[in-house]
Structures are given as structure tokens and as C-alpha cells.
Amino acid sequence: MSIFSLVTGRPGPSGFGSATTAEQVTEGIDASDVTAIVTGGGSGIGFETARVLALRRAHVIIAARNVDAANEVKHLILNDDGDARVDVLELDLCSMKSIRAFVDNFIALDLPLNVLINNAGIMFCPYQLSEDGFEVQFATNYLGHFLLTNLLLDKMKATARVSGIEGRIVNLSSIAHLHTYKEGIRFDDINDQLSYSDKKAYGQSKLANILHANELSRRLQGNQNLCKKSNST
Ligand SMILES: NC(=O)c1ccc[n+]([C@@H]2O[C@H](COP(=O)([O-])OP(=O)(O)OC[C@H]3O[C@@H](n4cnc5c(N)ncnc54)[C@H](OP(=O)(O)O)[C@@H]3O)[C@@H](O)[C@H]2O)c1
């Protein structure tokens, strides 16, 4: 999507644009056969995504660092529709230990998984390292979602095989992916503090989200148990 279309909301070839609401995009869809995980579903874009998926009858798992806030969101959704299926599981994408625990807890629920929406993100943070020792925006926005996706991939393939419903993995990116370091991704200097730029580090993590989606798509295309990719800006 061009900046012009982004700002004006002019619809693209799909008929949708930046001014289209989630309710408009999903109008008429019955998602009652769908189970979806939305990371960062306790606020912002993730909340709206979770709300509208639940409105369309999907079973929504809100993966949240702030479980109290996510539970409030769950109650808001249930207040509107007592039949909505919404659960909250704790997930801190900045911690590989927490990601592994989240996946263990999700697998223990023995639910299918059709849709994974890698939405959570942090933006323009001061330099900081995650508990695993990675620059925190790269760790949260990209590495965390990369690990989460890898750990859930077998479950998604198994669900697609049994249900016959093609899976979907959505990585939330940003127009900021165009404004990264001159090397694109600084594979050799990911933690360099001296040249750290909060904005370029954010752009770098969002570029990584796109490359991740592209590579997933390349690897999964033609796979009988396909899980398609898509990017969002
Ligand atoms: N808003 C925009 O204009 C815009 C534009 C382009 C792209 N995006 C992308 O869209 C996505 C959502 O943005 P937003 O505007 O909705 O942001 P937001 O309102 O700040 O919400 C971000 C969500 O991510 C969660 N989160 C942050 N760090 C986390 C962690 N370590 N583990 C788990 N969850 C974590 C937050 O949870 P807590 O409450 O615990 O912090 C929050 O629920 C992001 O990926 C962003 O890069 C947004």
C-alpha cells in the first residue's frame, strides 16, 4: 500500500483500504470452525482483531503479557455477546522461557489452531536487552514471534490436515520497515548500543517481520498442509 493510499484510505485491488474496518472486512463470514491466537490482543489493534474474530464466532485465544488487561478485554467482549469464545493465556514475547511456557499451555488445551496473528509489538524504545540478551525491539517484535510461530507450526499443519481448512499466519509489519539501518538487518551488530537508533531498530524489526512472512510462504507453498502468510502494515 502506498503512503497516499494509507493516508487517504483509498481502497486497493482487494476493495479494502486503510479506512476499512475489521467488521466490514469480515462481514458475512462465519468463522465458527476457526481457532485463532492473537498476540497482544489485550489492547490496540490486537484488541479490535480479537473482538471482531469473536464476533464472527471464532474461538479466540488472547496471548497477553498483561493478563489483567486481557481479562478485562475478554469481559468486554463477553458483555457484548455472552456466547463469544475468548480465552486468555500469558505470553511475554520478550522471554523465550515465557514463549515456551505459553506453547506448552496452549498445547495442553488440546485445541485446533487455524490462525496465528503475530500482532504484539513495541515501538521506539530506549536501548535495552531482553532477558535472553537481544536488543529488545528485535527480541519482542521479531525473535519472539519467530520462535512462537516455529513452535506452533506442527499444530497448525495438523489442524489443516484434519479440518481441511487452510491455516493463516499473519505478521503485523509497518511502513517503518522502509526506515531501517543502511544494512537492512544488522545481522552482525544486532546489539550494538553505540549506533543504536530507536526508530531504525523498530524499522529493522518490522523488516524482519516481512522477511519472516515471505520465507514462511516460500517454504509452505505447495505443502499439502499449507499455512499461508500475509503481511500487514
Ligand atoms: N498503531 C499503528 O499505527 C501501527 C502502524 C503500523 C504497524 N503497527 C503494528 O501493529 C501492531 C499493533 O500495534 P498497536 O498500535 O495496536 O500497539 P499497542 O496499542 O501498543 O499494543 C501493542 C500490544 O502488544 C503487546 N506487547 C508488547 N510487548 C509485549 C510482549 N513482550 N509480550 C507480549 N505482548 C506484548 C502490548 O501488551 P502490554 O499491554 O503488555 O504492553 C499490547 O497489547 C504492532 O506490531 C505494531 O508494530 C501499528
PDBQT file of the ligand as one rigid body, heavy atoms in Angstrom, charges set to zero:
ROOT
HETATM    1  N1  LIG A 301      -0.736   1.683  15.519  1.00  0.00    +0.000 N 
HETATM    2  C1  LIG A 301      -0.186   1.917  14.333  1.00  0.00    +0.000 C 
HETATM    3  O1  LIG A 301      -0.372   2.991  13.716  1.00  0.00    +0.000 OA
HETATM    4  C2  LIG A 301       0.674   0.865  13.688  1.00  0.00    +0.000 A 
HETATM    5  C3  LIG A 301       1.198   1.141  12.419  1.00  0.00    +0.000 A 
HETATM    6  C4  LIG A 301       1.968   0.155  11.799  1.00  0.00    +0.000 A 
HETATM    7  C5  LIG A 301       2.181  -1.051  12.429  1.00  0.00    +0.000 A 
HETATM    8  N2  LIG A 301       1.689  -1.284  13.678  1.00  0.00    +0.000 N 
HETATM    9  C6  LIG A 301       1.975  -2.582  14.286  1.00  0.00    +0.000 C 
HETATM   10  O2  LIG A 301       0.743  -3.118  14.731  1.00  0.00    +0.000 OA
HETATM   11  C7  LIG A 301       0.941  -3.921  15.884  1.00  0.00    +0.000 C 
HETATM   12  C8  LIG A 301      -0.009  -3.480  16.988  1.00  0.00    +0.000 C 
HETATM   13  O3  LIG A 301       0.230  -2.106  17.235  1.00  0.00    +0.000 OA
HETATM   14  P1  LIG A 301      -0.712  -1.253  18.202  1.00  0.00    +0.000 P 
HETATM   15  O4  LIG A 301      -0.720   0.133  17.678  1.00  0.00    +0.000 OA
HETATM   16  O5  LIG A 301      -2.002  -1.930  18.449  1.00  0.00    +0.000 OA
HETATM   17  O6  LIG A 301       0.180  -1.259  19.520  1.00  0.00    +0.000 OA
HETATM   18  P2  LIG A 301      -0.251  -1.121  21.064  1.00  0.00    +0.000 P 
HETATM   19  O7  LIG A 301      -1.571  -0.454  21.193  1.00  0.00    +0.000 OA
HETATM   20  O8  LIG A 301       0.927  -0.525  21.753  1.00  0.00    +0.000 OA
HETATM   21  O9  LIG A 301      -0.431  -2.637  21.502  1.00  0.00    +0.000 OA
HETATM   22  C9  LIG A 301       0.659  -3.494  21.479  1.00  0.00    +0.000 C 
HETATM   23  C10 LIG A 301       0.295  -4.776  22.165  1.00  0.00    +0.000 C 
HETATM   24  O10 LIG A 301       1.470  -5.583  22.193  1.00  0.00    +0.000 OA
HETATM   25  C11 LIG A 301       1.621  -6.081  23.499  1.00  0.00    +0.000 C 
HETATM   26  N3  LIG A 301       3.019  -6.371  23.835  1.00  0.00    +0.000 N 
HETATM   27  C12 LIG A 301       4.059  -5.511  23.890  1.00  0.00    +0.000 A 
HETATM   28  N4  LIG A 301       5.165  -6.155  24.307  1.00  0.00    +0.000 NA
HETATM   29  C13 LIG A 301       4.812  -7.445  24.520  1.00  0.00    +0.000 A 
HETATM   30  C14 LIG A 301       5.492  -8.592  24.965  1.00  0.00    +0.000 A 
HETATM   31  N5  LIG A 301       6.798  -8.555  25.318  1.00  0.00    +0.000 N 
HETATM   32  N6  LIG A 301       4.828  -9.752  25.058  1.00  0.00    +0.000 NA
HETATM   33  C15 LIG A 301       3.515  -9.825  24.729  1.00  0.00    +0.000 A 
HETATM   34  N7  LIG A 301       2.805  -8.771  24.323  1.00  0.00    +0.000 NA
HETATM   35  C16 LIG A 301       3.442  -7.589  24.216  1.00  0.00    +0.000 A 
HETATM   36  C17 LIG A 301       1.091  -4.984  24.397  1.00  0.00    +0.000 C 
HETATM   37  O11 LIG A 301       0.817  -5.544  25.651  1.00  0.00    +0.000 OA
HETATM   38  P3  LIG A 301       1.084  -4.747  27.040  1.00  0.00    +0.000 P 
HETATM   39  O12 LIG A 301      -0.227  -4.131  27.361  1.00  0.00    +0.000 OA
HETATM   40  O13 LIG A 301       1.515  -5.804  27.994  1.00  0.00    +0.000 OA
HETATM   41  O14 LIG A 301       2.174  -3.725  26.776  1.00  0.00    +0.000 OA
HETATM   42  C18 LIG A 301      -0.139  -4.560  23.624  1.00  0.00    +0.000 C 
HETATM   43  O15 LIG A 301      -1.234  -5.397  23.917  1.00  0.00    +0.000 OA
HETATM   44  C19 LIG A 301       2.426  -3.767  16.258  1.00  0.00    +0.000 C 
HETATM   45  O16 LIG A 301       3.129  -4.882  15.785  1.00  0.00    +0.000 OA
HETATM   46  C20 LIG A 301       2.846  -2.503  15.523  1.00  0.00    +0.000 C 
HETATM   47  O17 LIG A 301       4.215  -2.551  15.201  1.00  0.00    +0.000 OA
HETATM   48  C21 LIG A 301       0.941  -0.348  14.312  1.00  0.00    +0.000 A 
ENDROOT
TORSDOF 0
